[in-house]
Structure formats: C-alpha cells, structure tokens
C-alpha cells in the first residue's frame, strides 16, 4: 500500500484514482472545481481544491503532498484560446513544492506530441523534436522534472486518448478536406492508460521513459472511415492533394520492461 497523490482528477485521473484505491492504495486527488470535491470524496479519495497558474499555486499544495510517496501529474497544457498559460512555468513552480515534500517518485503524464510528424518510426530513443507549442512545452516540463535530484521521475508519453465516452470520430464525422489521409493512427484506450500506470507503480519502475500507444497503426482514412461505418456516422472525406505526414509510435518497452499486455489492441 502506498500514499499516492494525483494532481488532476479529470477524464483519466479520476478512474485511475478509483483503480488505485481498489488495489489498496491511499489516494489524494485534486480538482480545480469546488463542485467536484464531494464526488472525489465519495469515491474514496481525500479531495483537494488546487489550481496551478504560471504565477502561483492556489490551494493547500503542501497538505496535498504531505506524506505522499508517489505523485502522479496529469494536467494538460492550456495553450489554446484566450486563457492559454505557460505550462513550463507552472511545472517549475510545482517542482519547488515537490522538492520540499516527502515525494520520492513522480509519474508525469506526457504525450507523443513531443515527437515530430516526420513519417518515421518512433521509439523512446528517438530524438524528440516537437513541431507544436504543446509538444515543446511538454518536453521542457519532462526535462525539468527529470533533472531534479530530489525525486525520480518516470515519463509516460501517451498517444491519442480514447475511451467509451471519448473518440475522435465523433468530431471528424461528416467533415471534409481532412489532411493526412495516409498518416498512421497512434491511439490508446483509457483502460490501458490505467493498466500501464498501475504496472509502473507495482514494478517500481522509476527514472524511465515510456511511449504508450496500442500496437495498431492503420491509415487515418482507413481507420476513421471504418469507425464511421461501425457507428452509423457520416464518413469523413480526406484531401489527397497534399502529401501525408505522421509517425508510427512503438510501445515495445511497455510490453518488455513492464511486462504489460494491451487489453485493447485495436481501439
């Protein structure tokens, strides 16, 4: 049994917390919504109202980290719209608090967007050259966390997140002139995200980096056309005039090092 704190109990963090509680761990969970505190508490978590900004941390972050052995950071960068923030600055502020706490191990939920879409096959040894602002800031955040000598950080780079209530086809259905018809998909189901995190904690695999994507990479056109048909949605139309770009993410180390078998191999 471990004392685990999950910073960000949203789409992934909340069911992850429920899973870890079921495994016998003590879990603290954070939310930015006061209305959600009761939901967290009823699920068995000790709830905290915490919000990170580039100028400071609102909430009792010291109590949130108190007596915590493992910290899971699952807060995505807010880089779109009028409320976009400096994600790297937020992580740097957080690190200062982590270093003063009892936290020994950090799991940082990152993204495969830290790799460029250069039509290559990607492993954890691939040089990360992000071509988006989100990818650039995530990579910097990874590096700051990994460089601290006060705790060990494992970075988990997820592909596109999908689940029973979340799938990109609902956004793409019926759309026209979509780019990259021949680009490969790199998706992972919520249940596998939770399973992999659980494995990292069980096997004490800290100070490492993992790509986490289901071993299934059909083209975007093939995959989303098939999904639209399965769900009785309007098939999206793709633009073939421009060359497609993308990447194939390999997750071999998840299977070999963590001894993890994907439960949903074709999401």
Secondary structure, 3 states (H helix, E strand, C coil): CCEEEEECCCCCHHHHHHHHHHCCCEEEEEECCHHHHHHHHHCCCEEEECEEECCEEECCHHHHHCCCCEEEECCCCCCCCCCCCCHHHHHHHHHHHHHCCCCCEEEEEEEHHHCCCCCEEECCCCCCCCCCHHHHHHHHHHHHHHHCCCCEEEEEEECEEEECCECCHHHHCCCCCECCCCCECCEEEHHHHHHHHHHHHHHCCCCCEEEECCCCCCEHHHHHHHHHHHCCCCCCCECCCCCCCCEEECCHHHHHHCCCCCCCCCC
